[in-house]
Amino acid sequence: MQVSRGVPALAAHPTVLTIGNFDGIHLGHQRLFTLLREKSRALGLPSTVLTFEPHPREFFAPQRAPARLASMREKLIGLAEAGVDQAVVVRFDQTFASLGADDFIDRVLVRGLATRHLYIGDDFRFGAARAGGFDLLSARGRALGFEVEAMPTLELEGERISSSAVRAALLDGRMDHAARLLGRPYSMAGRVIHGDKIGRTIGFPTANIQVRHGRLPLSGIFTVSVEGLGERARPGVASLGVRPTVTDSGRPTLEVHLFDYEGDCYGAHLRVHFLRKQRDEAKYPTLELLTAQIRRDAELARSWFATHPL
């Protein structure tokens, strides 16, 4: 998948386009990308996604913005897996936020991306003060030579499939429900970095995975599977949170203890799939009590894998 930063002043070729934040790439997003790919093949044009960094809600109200389900790197991985040909990442700043609806159509859709067919969600708004919507896009599209389709919201057993619904499921520890909305277990990806190496001193060495999320959409102790170390996924147990027993930094960390693995994985890019939540994070008065709890966590995860093999 080709990735570019910013919309060019003049497009190199026409595109079939969709626009959105696509946080988490849930089943609704995936359905949209299927339509995008089908139309791109029919027209012989590249399927293109226009997305934003930061999320517009992070720009306008950072304190009230929701926790991200995916970092930008994770989002781009998901778009590539969805079969998108190219992703255009726009920096959402004051200049872009001030762009009027008509200017957005002229500069971005027509000149910058040469849009021939546009897919949007049924609640899509654009331009300064969110002035533009489906009716304006359709009218301008007929005049300027592109078609617009709005995709209705998908539901799962009467529930609207949305990034907000996924966040709510993760926050409540309902990992199975989050997986149903996503079409797969929720995952985080990152590079293994050096940590404080406390785990190996207490008999539970861990892979310390770099976290790119400013705020975590979930926290606690989880049964996980890990991709990136060989051809098969590996079972393990993970801690995601601020590690209150060993530090007061408040910095989020993701640590994974891989079962029956003794290799060196520093620098590897791993993907951690959260299969089941075991418990919330807790602060223990001594390292010995924490070690005993980690042992119980590992045993519980091993027991689960005994009846749910990878």
Buried (B, 14 or more C-beta within 10 A) or exposed (E): BEBEEEBEEEBEEBBBBBBBBBBBBBBBBBBBBEBBBEBBEEBEBBBBBBBBBBBBBBBEEEEEBBBBBBBBBBBBBBBBEBBBBBBBBBEBEEEBEEBBBEEBBBBBBBBBBBBBBBBBBEEBEBBBEEEBBBEBBBEBBEEEEBBBBBBEEBEBEEBEBBBEBBBBBBBEBBBEBBBBBBBBBBBBBBBBEEBEEBBEEBEBBBBBBBBBBEEBBBBBBBBBBBBBBEEEBBBBBBBBBBBEBBEEEEEBBBBBBBEEBEEEBEEBBBBBBBBBBBEEBEEBEEEEEBBEBBEEBBEBBBEBBEEEEE
